[in-house]
């Protein structure tokens, strides 16, 4: 049920990109968003203030973050790291590297991280919105970009 709900939200956001004349994004990229990934993320307790998800930018078009059981998500602003707080009925949207590329930098990907809670587990979810695998982004196809990033994440988590 959550996947369907997030898919609906992603389609509305995509529609907003397509119909807003001030957005200079190729319409075709947002029509076939059928390669989405929904993940449940678990972060065990750790030293307060320690980073449990290193600073990174998502590769995809945009990510929907519908909930988290605890605080801990931070985004990088010019002034430094800023904690993100949102209610259980809200959904945060962060831009990814593919959107930054196809918008020629108009929509910058969001550098973010997760910091630890000392006593409790943190549970969150993320819905990664991706274009069709064959869509060309800066001379490469979206599927290859995504595959390379997922391999890099998998290898680094094993090491």
N, C-alpha and C positions, 0 to 999 in steps of 0.2 A: 504494500500500500504506500509506503514512504517513497519507494522508487517512482511510482506513478505520479505522486504528488510533486516530486522534484522535477520529473520530466516535464510536467505541465508548466511549472515555473520557468524552466529553462526555455521552453518554447515561447512563453510570453516575453521573456527578456530578448530572445532572438528576434521576435516580431517587432519589438520596440526598436532594436538596432536597425532592422530593415526599413521601417516606416519613418524614422526620424531623419529628415532631410539634412540635418547638421552632421550626421554620421557618414563618414566617407569610407564605409566598409563594403566590400563586394557582396552583393545580395546572395550570391550562390553559396557562399561558405556557410551561411546560417540555415539553409533549407534542409539539409540532410544531417541532422545531429543524431546519428544512430550508433555512435561508438562511445557512449557515455559509460563511466565507471562509477559505481557506488561502493564506498568503503566505510566500514566501521573501524574506528581507530581507538586503540587502547594504549594508555600511557600509565605505567605503574608509578607508585610514589617514589620520590627521589628527594635529594636535598633541595630545599626551597630556593628558588632563584636559578637553579641549574637548568640548562637548556636540554630538553628531552627530544625535541625535533629541531635540528639545526636550521639556521636561517636558509630559506630557499624560496624560489619562485616556481609555481606550477607551470608545466609545459603547455597545458590545454588552452582552450579559448577563455573559459571562466569556470570558477568553482563555486558551488553553492554549499554553504556551511549552515545546516539547519539547527543544530543544537550541540551543546556540550554539557556534560554533567558538572564541570567545574570551570573556573576561570583558567587562564593560562595562555590563550592565543594572544600574540602580539604582532603588530604590523610596524614596519619601519616607515617613519615619517622624516621629514627634513630635520625635525627637532630631536629625533632619536626614537627609541622603541616605545610604542603606545599600546597599553592593554586594551583589548576589545571586549566589551561587555554587551551581550544582547540577551533578550528574554527568550523563553521557550517557544513563543509564537512568532519569532522573527527568524529571518534567514539572511545571512551575510553573503554578499557576492564579492568575490575577489577576481581580478583579471589575471589571465595567464600569458605566457610568452607568445603563444600563437596569435592571440588577439592583439598584442603589442605589435607583432610583425605585420599582420595584415592591415592594421590601422596606421602603419608608418609612424608608430610611437605616440599617436594621439591618446591611446589608452595604455598606460604603462602597467606592466605586470607588477603584482604586489609581493614585495619581499615580506615574508612572515616566518614566525617560529612559534614553538610551544615551550613554555617554562613549567617547571614541575611544581607539584603540590607535595608536601612532605608526608602527609598522613593518609591521603586517599587516592584511589585510582581515578584517572580522568578518562571518560568515554566521550567520544564525539563521532560525527559522521561527516563525510564529504562526498559530494556529487560532482564529478569532474566531467565537464561538457566538452566534447571533442567533435570536430568536423568529420566528414566522410574521409576514410583512409586515403583516398586518391587525391584529395584536395592539395593543390600546390601552394606551398608556403616558402617563399624565398628560395626557389629552385629545388626544394625537397618535398616529398609528399608527407602529409600529416601522420599517416600510419607509421612510416619509418621514424619520424621524429619521436612519436610516442613510444614506439618499441625500444628505441635506444635509451630513452630516459628511464623506462621501466626496468630495463636490464641493469642500468647503472644503479638504480635504487636497490634492486634485489641484491646485486653484488656487494654494495656497500653495507647493507644490513647484515650480510652473512659474515663479513670480515671483522 
